[in-house]
Amino acid sequence: MKKLKYSVLAAAFCMLPVTLTYANVDTSAITQQVKQAALNINTADVSQLSKLPGIGKKKAQAIIDYREAKGNFTSLEDLKMVKGIGKKLAAKLEGKVSF
């Protein structure tokens, strides 16, 4: 029984370096993929924008109208300047849009 206990301990220690190696994974590539998956609010059309949560065709058109009148958005704070987009909707869009 003691041999089995020591064997299990030895196996656990052998796995430790592998676990530590995976824990140090570079997350910049993952972050870049997430940004690419997000919809660029400055280039999206009505059909793309209306697929976002809480955005229908009217709000999508309002986003485009605002963008054409004022220029590109640089943050969610800018997006909140569009009529009908407040804190709650901006929070739903966080991570789903890029600028």
Backbone as CSV, one residue per row, in Angstrom:
resi,resn,N_x,N_y,N_z,CA_x,CA_y,CA_z,C_x,C_y,C_z
1,MET,0.819,-1.185,0.000,0.000,0.000,0.000,0.869,1.258,0.000
2,LYS,1.999,1.216,0.769,2.887,2.370,0.789,3.475,2.626,-0.594
3,LYS,3.835,1.546,-1.307,4.407,1.700,-2.640,3.408,2.378,-3.577
4,LEU,2.142,2.019,-3.459,1.118,2.614,-4.293,0.987,4.106,-3.986
5,LYS,1.007,4.455,-2.706,0.902,5.853,-2.303,2.069,6.663,-2.863
6,TYR,3.274,6.133,-2.779,4.448,6.826,-3.296,4.433,6.906,-4.826
7,SER,3.890,5.877,-5.474,3.792,5.886,-6.929,2.846,6.985,-7.403
8,VAL,1.734,7.145,-6.700,0.771,8.184,-7.049,1.403,9.554,-6.836
9,LEU,2.119,9.734,-5.741,2.806,11.000,-5.464,3.850,11.295,-6.534
10,ALA,4.614,10.290,-6.927,5.644,10.479,-7.949,5.005,10.865,-9.280
11,ALA,3.896,10.247,-9.617,3.207,10.568,-10.870,2.697,12.008,-10.836
12,ALA,2.201,12.430,-9.699,1.699,13.803,-9.572,2.834,14.803,-9.753
13,PHE,3.977,14.533,-9.183,5.121,15.438,-9.327,5.643,15.454,-10.765
14,CYS,5.518,14.345,-11.455,5.945,14.313,-12.861,5.046,15.188,-13.731
15,MET,3.792,15.309,-13.391,2.843,16.111,-14.162,2.977,17.602,-13.866
16,LEU,3.576,17.971,-12.766,3.685,19.373,-12.360,4.358,20.250,-13.415
17,PRO,5.493,19.876,-13.998,6.099,20.737,-15.019,5.205,20.947,-16.241
18,VAL,4.452,19.934,-16.637,3.548,20.050,-17.777,2.455,21.057,-17.461
19,THR,1.898,20.971,-16.270,0.847,21.893,-15.842,1.367,23.316,-15.823
20,LEU,2.554,23.522,-15.311,3.127,24.859,-15.244,3.419,25.410,-16.634
21,THR,3.815,24.541,-17.556,4.082,24.984,-18.924,2.808,25.510,-19.570
22,TYR,1.710,24.812,-19.410,0.453,25.262,-20.005,-0.098,26.489,-19.304
23,ALA,0.237,26.687,-18.059,-0.237,27.860,-17.328,0.412,29.134,-17.842
24,ASN,1.569,29.027,-18.496,2.285,30.202,-18.994,2.018,30.464,-20.474
25,VAL,0.876,30.051,-20.978,0.535,30.243,-22.382,0.403,31.731,-22.679
26,ASP,0.953,32.149,-23.816,0.854,33.543,-24.249,-0.590,33.817,-24.656
27,THR,-1.240,34.754,-23.991,-2.650,35.032,-24.252,-2.855,36.104,-25.317
28,SER,-1.792,36.685,-25.842,-1.953,37.744,-26.839,-2.609,37.221,-28.118
29,ALA,-2.309,36.001,-28.513,-2.932,35.423,-29.710,-4.420,35.200,-29.485
30,ILE,-4.775,34.753,-28.297,-6.180,34.541,-27.961,-6.916,35.873,-27.942
31,THR,-6.306,36.882,-27.360,-6.905,38.214,-27.316,-7.125,38.745,-28.723
32,GLN,-6.182,38.534,-29.611,-6.305,38.979,-30.994,-7.464,38.268,-31.692
33,GLN,-7.644,36.981,-31.421,-8.749,36.235,-32.024,-10.092,36.762,-31.544
34,VAL,-10.181,37.097,-30.280,-11.421,37.648,-29.733,-11.725,38.986,-30.387
35,LYS,-10.718,39.833,-30.567,-10.928,41.121,-31.220,-11.394,40.938,-32.657
36,GLN,-10.843,39.938,-33.338,-11.245,39.682,-34.717,-12.674,39.165,-34.778
37,ALA,-13.112,38.438,-33.761,-14.469,37.901,-33.736,-15.485,38.996,-33.436
38,ALA,-15.053,40.068,-32.777,-15.945,41.174,-32.465,-16.261,41.948,-33.740
39,LEU,-17.457,42.480,-33.794,-17.904,43.236,-34.960,-17.351,44.654,-34.901
40,ASN,-16.685,45.079,-35.975,-16.154,46.442,-36.014,-17.318,47.395,-36.258
41,ILE,-17.625,48.182,-35.279,-18.770,49.083,-35.301,-18.597,50.189,-36.338
42,ASN,-17.358,50.458,-36.731,-17.085,51.532,-37.686,-17.193,51.102,-39.150
43,THR,-17.281,49.823,-39.388,-17.370,49.341,-40.768,-18.615,48.499,-41.023
44,ALA,-19.354,48.158,-39.986,-20.511,47.270,-40.116,-21.686,47.964,-40.797
45,ASP,-22.454,47.168,-41.539,-23.662,47.700,-42.161,-24.880,47.370,-41.292
46,VAL,-26.065,47.766,-41.757,-27.293,47.587,-40.969,-27.533,46.123,-40.637
47,SER,-27.369,45.241,-41.600,-27.649,43.817,-41.341,-26.681,43.229,-40.317
48,GLN,-25.421,43.636,-40.367,-24.447,43.139,-39.385,-24.740,43.704,-38.005
49,LEU,-25.008,44.993,-37.930,-25.280,45.626,-36.635,-26.540,45.073,-35.986
50,SER,-27.545,44.771,-36.783,-28.813,44.295,-36.223,-28.711,42.884,-35.656
51,LYS,-27.612,42.201,-35.869,-27.388,40.882,-35.273,-26.867,40.991,-33.837
52,LEU,-26.453,42.184,-33.446,-25.965,42.398,-32.080,-27.133,42.396,-31.106
53,PRO,-26.893,41.976,-29.857,-27.984,41.947,-28.880,-28.518,43.355,-28.588
54,GLY,-29.833,43.500,-28.669,-30.462,44.776,-28.350,-30.447,45.787,-29.483
55,ILE,-29.917,45.407,-30.637,-29.837,46.324,-31.780,-30.758,45.809,-32.882
56,GLY,-31.774,46.600,-33.178,-32.656,46.290,-34.297,-32.244,47.126,-35.500
57,LYS,-33.067,47.093,-36.525,-32.728,47.829,-37.747,-32.708,49.344,-37.517
58,LYS,-33.624,49.851,-36.671,-33.665,51.300,-36.428,-32.424,51.777,-35.682
59,LYS,-32.018,51.035,-34.634,-30.814,51.426,-33.893,-29.570,51.242,-34.752
60,ALA,-29.573,50.206,-35.559,-28.442,49.990,-36.459,-28.294,51.172,-37.409
61,GLN,-29.414,51.633,-37.948,-29.360,52.781,-38.846,-28.952,54.043,-38.091
62,ALA,-29.397,54.172,-36.837,-29.009,55.325,-36.022,-27.498,55.326,-35.772
63,ILE,-26.917,54.149,-35.568,-25.468,54.030,-35.375,-24.741,54.493,-36.639
64,ILE,-25.218,54.037,-37.776,-24.586,54.408,-39.046,-24.736,55.905,-39.307
65,ASP,-25.935,56.441,-39.052,-26.165,57.882,-39.255,-25.242,58.707,-38.364
66,TYR,-25.117,58.298,-37.102,-24.249,59.014,-36.164,-22.798,58.929,-36.631
67,ARG,-22.393,57.742,-37.039,-21.014,57.520,-37.505,-20.699,58.385,-38.722
68,GLU,-21.648,58.475,-39.640,-21.436,59.291,-40.839,-21.400,60.785,-40.514
69,ALA,-22.162,61.202,-39.519,-22.213,62.619,-39.155,-21.043,63.046,-38.267
70,LYS,-20.651,62.187,-37.328,-19.652,62.565,-36.322,-18.289,61.908,-36.495
71,GLY,-18.201,60.876,-37.308,-16.932,60.157,-37.469,-16.944,58.833,-36.726
72,ASN,-15.835,58.129,-36.825,-15.725,56.795,-36.233,-15.839,56.816,-34.722
73,PHE,-16.358,55.711,-34.196,-16.424,55.493,-32.754,-15.055,55.005,-32.281
74,THR,-14.683,55.401,-31.080,-13.410,54.930,-30.524,-13.592,54.115,-29.246
75,SER,-14.815,54.125,-28.706,-15.069,53.393,-27.456,-16.566,53.198,-27.268
76,LEU,-16.905,52.408,-26.262,-18.314,52.237,-25.917,-18.922,53.551,-25.431
77,GLU,-18.107,54.384,-24.833,-18.595,55.703,-24.392,-19.088,56.506,-25.591
78,ASP,-18.370,56.457,-26.694,-18.809,57.135,-27.916,-20.131,56.558,-28.401
79,LEU,-20.253,55.249,-28.342,-21.460,54.582,-28.826,-22.683,54.987,-28.005
80,LYS,-22.466,55.308,-26.734,-23.578,55.732,-25.878,-24.137,57.090,-26.280
81,MET,-23.462,57.783,-27.162,-23.952,59.068,-27.646,-25.085,58.889,-28.661
82,VAL,-25.226,57.679,-29.205,-26.304,57.384,-30.156,-27.608,57.252,-29.374
83,LYS,-28.657,57.911,-29.870,-29.955,57.864,-29.214,-30.430,56.417,-29.100
84,GLY,-30.825,56.029,-27.895,-31.321,54.673,-27.654,-30.277,53.708,-27.139
85,ILE,-29.035,54.149,-27.049,-27.976,53.283,-26.512,-27.489,53.885,-25.204
86,GLY,-27.821,53.213,-24.129,-27.432,53.667,-22.801,-26.449,52.717,-22.153
87,LYS,-26.305,52.851,-20.839,-25.336,52.029,-20.102,-25.638,50.537,-20.199
88,LYS,-26.922,50.189,-20.063,-27.278,48.758,-20.079,-26.993,48.110,-21.426
89,LEU,-27.386,48.774,-22.485,-27.144,48.207,-23.814,-25.656,48.193,-24.136
90,ALA,-24.944,49.232,-23.743,-23.502,49.270,-23.965,-22.817,48.117,-23.229
91,ALA,-23.313,47.804,-22.034,-22.739,46.680,-21.269,-22.971,45.355,-22.009
92,LYS,-24.132,45.194,-22.647,-24.411,43.972,-23.416,-23.480,43.852,-24.627
93,LEU,-23.080,44.991,-25.166,-22.242,45.009,-26.364,-20.755,44.848,-26.071
94,GLU,-20.383,45.009,-24.812,-18.968,44.930,-24.447,-18.411,43.553,-24.832
95,GLY,-17.306,43.577,-25.562,-16.659,42.355,-26.024,-17.212,41.831,-27.345
96,LYS,-18.359,42.363,-27.747,-18.968,41.933,-29.001,-18.692,42.917,-30.140
97,VAL,-18.198,44.098,-29.792,-17.889,45.111,-30.800,-16.444,45.578,-30.658
98,SER,-15.888,46.008,-31.774,-14.553,46.590,-31.751,-14.615,47.922,-32.465
99,PHE,-13.525,48.701,-32.345,-13.517,50.061,-32.868,-12.336,50.286,-33.786
